Every structure is written in structure tokens, then in C-alpha cells.
Amino acid sequence: MINFLLLSLALTTGEQKSIYKSMDSSNIDAQIAYSQLFPNSPEGRKALARAWQLLGSHSSLGIMPPLSRDIFDQLANFKPAALFDEKTLCLIEKLAQNLPNRKLKGHYVKTWQEILELPVEEIEISRGLLLEDDIKRRSYEAALDLLALKALAKLPQGLNSLPEKKIEAINQLVFFDMAMRYPPLSLSEKHIDSYSSLGAVLDSSRGICLGTSFVYLAIGERIGLPLEIITPPGHIYVRSYDHKGCRINIETTARGVDISDRHYQSINVKALQLRNNREAVGLIFFNEASVYLRSQEFDKALACYEKAEIFVKNDATLMQLKGMCLALTGQKKAALKYLQDNIHLKDNTQIDQLTLAEDYLKGAVNEETLRIFFMESKPSRESLGAKCQLLKEALKKNPAFREGLLELTDIYLKLNRPKEALETLQRYHAIHPHRLQVEFMLGSLSLDRILYTEAYKHFCNVRDLLSSHGQKSREFEEAWRAMSVHYTP
């Protein structure tokens, strides 16, 4: 900042005017910065007036005060949000008082119970996600308000702008002005919780798909942009529609680009899962539980799944993982009863179903093997090799543990050992010959190893399974064409 002040003193009046004329008239930060550098010039006063205008001030707010250096610093660089002082908080809340999220009943709740009692359309996602962090909640919400005001400043029609224009404004703000990025892979795997919670992502401008989607949703509800929450297996992104009703997918890990639904639909996916705002609140606990699972802290994982279950009802995956955590915390009777009571739950968005509950109820897997199954393995050959050896030994005692066989197959493939992967899948096929993903992998690996008759047999199974579910798959069609080049029965 000192360098900029020295530079401002060295500039002539003409140079100052030239800078003012070249500035982006919709950029709040630029207008504030100019007014601070040249406060006594006519252009400096114009920049300050323009900043207030862009921030949404109007006659009903009264005369806006001069911006102090402290307030300027916080408005121009609001991270971390915890640094907002009371004066700045009151200012932002006053400026944001007419944003659409203020009309939601969920903006005023203070407990989880109140969220559960609200209709889904009245839930404000940012308040739900920030309830646990009561000390910083007000500052984080002010940061989101400020972001929304900055997005609206880019829109000549403001809240009345077309949905696609609002998407462009948020994309520019989040992925370019804020420079929101996916964290380095090594950090995202090790500290996934630090890049998924709304507050942490606001602090660092780094987030995985969950965290960046939360930021996008929170800004969207503040500027009146309807958004849908889509959760393909292991992922999340948001979706909207333009003024003609055409779908716009917003991939928050790729600067908001519109990616076709086909990109998210693997051979096993029947339909992309749509989540509501209440379920989205539960996803943060679901994510936290995965961290504790990998670190073998099953009691903490169980607590997170129990919280998630309050918001995400009748979820087959959540049910099975919670049941496993009950078993791994020494509550075998409770685990068996819970799984038996809920074994009917299915994931209607996928063809293959997770088999943890079924195998545990049949006695096909014990707690010792489950611990190895959930053990974290880093992407190094040493770490993968260690888990591979442990899992191989465990599967000698639990040879019919299907998810364990799939995990071992995955490790073999990561270690570039396709022969062992193929043999492991054949063991799975002998137990359960009708799992789509297994048959497809068997066909693909057999094709790679020039076992054309075997590839044809397994691809025929895939074709029949897809047909029985009324599904088509480009992935399978490409594999079938590749096989047909080499083999005709």
C-alpha cells in the first residue's frame, strides 16, 4: 500500500485522470482504491460516489460516510472474514438489506431444529452451513453479502438481469476476481475438510467441489439466481437455466464452465441425483465423516453420519457407512439391527448397489477386515503396496467380501498390475456374476490382454444388464466397437 501511495504522489493530474478513465466502471474495488489514492481530486470523489452506487446505496440509506483506511482494506480484501470489525459489519449489512435472501425465513433461524421445520424453499443454505460457527457466522455472511454486491455491480440490470448474465457475473467474481482455485491434490487429499466448509473456502479462496459449490450457491441465493444441486457419485456441481429454459451446468472446479451431463454419467449411473437445500446442509457432515473414516476415527465418523442423517433422509450409502461405523465402534448388536431395519434402502440413481450392509449381515466380512478396507492409502507405490498386502491377507479370511475385492482390484490397477486385477475380478464374478461394473471391467481387461472370447462373454453380460434397466451407455458402445474390430463370434 505504501508503494501505491508514493506512486500516487508522483503522478501528474493528467495521469491521474487517465487512470480514472481507463478503470472498469463496474469494479467496486477499483473505484474504492482510486478514491483512497486520490481522495481530494474531482475524480477521487467521483470514484467514491461510484463505489457507493455500485454497493447499492440509495437515498433511503441516508448520506454514506467517507471510507476510512480500515474499512477500505476490509472491503477491498475481505479474507479472512473474521477480521471484519463491528463498524464494517453494520455497513455491509445495511447495504445488503434488500438482497433476495433476506426474504427467506431461513435467513433468521438460529438452530438446526428451526431449519428442519422450514419448507425446503425457505431454507437459506449459507445460514445452514454456518450455524455451527456461531462466533464467525456474522462475518462470513457479511463477506458473502459483499461478494453478492460486487456481482450485482457487474450487472447493469441488477437483480432483474437474465439468469445467464448472473452466472457470467458470479463466474467472473469467484474464479477471476477472487481467483478461486482447486487446491493442490496433495493438500486436498490430506486436508479435505479445510477445503469443503463454506467459511474455510472464503478464507483461503481454495476449495474442492463441495466448498466452491457452497460459495456459488450462497452468492446465487443473494442475487436471485435459482440453482439446483447435483451430486454424481463422489462429486457435486450446480445447475441453472437461461431465460429460454435451456440447462446450464456450472462446474465449480473448472471456473464455472458448462459441461454436458454425459461427462458425469458413467456406465453405472442411471440418473444424476438432485439435492435440495436441506440435504446440502447434511452433505458437509457426510464429507467430514469421510475424513474420520480414512483416519480410523470411527467414533467421530459415526457422530458425523448421525448429524448428516438428520438432513439427508433414506440415503442408502449413508445408511451402510453409518452401520459400518456402529460395528467398528464395538456396537455390533446396534449395527445389525440398524442395517436389518434399513437394508431395503436403494440408490435409485445407480444400477449397482453398495454391498457393505448385505455382506456384513451375511457374515461375509468382519470388523478387522473392515478396518483394513477403510484404511487410507496415499498414492505412492509404497503406501498402495502396504494396503494391498494387508487386504490380500484379510480377504483370505473373508473371501466373499465383495467391496473388498473391488478395492483390491482398484489398488492393483493403480499399481499397474492388470493381471492381478483381472484375477481378482474373476473371483468377484464367481461370487456375483451380475454386477455391471465388474462385468464391464472384466470385459475391458480381457480385451486389453487379447482374451477376446472372455471379453465378448462379459460384454454380452453388460449389454443384457443395461437392457434390463432400460439404459444406454456411450462408454459401453465404444468398448463394444473396439472389441468388434478384433473378434466376431
Buried (B, 14 or more C-beta within 10 A) or exposed (E): EEEEEEEBEEBEEEEBBEBBEEBEEBBBBBBBBBBBBBBEBEBBEBBBBBBBBBBBBEEEBEEBEEBEEEBBBBBBEBEBBBBBEEEBBEBBBBBBEEBBBBEBBBBEBEEBEBBEEBEEEBBBBBBBBBBEBEEBBBBBBBBBBBBBBBBBBBBEEEBEBEBBBBBBBBBBBBBEBBEBBBBEEEBBBBBBBBBBBBBBBBBBBBBBBBBBBBBBBBBBBBBBBEBBBBBBBEBBBBBBBEEEEEEBBBBBBBBBEBEEBEEBBBBBBBEBBEBBBBBBBBBBBBBBBBBBBBEEBBEBBBBBBBBBBBBBEEBBBBBBBBBBBBBBBEBEEEBBEBBEEBBEBEBEBBBBBBBBBBBBBEEBBBBEBBBBBBBEBEEEEEBBEBBBEBBBEBBEEBEBBBBBBBBBBBBBBBBEBBEBBBEBBBBBBEBEEEBBBBBBBBBBBBBEEEBBEBBBBBBBBBBEBBEEEEBEBEBBEEBBEBBEEEBEE
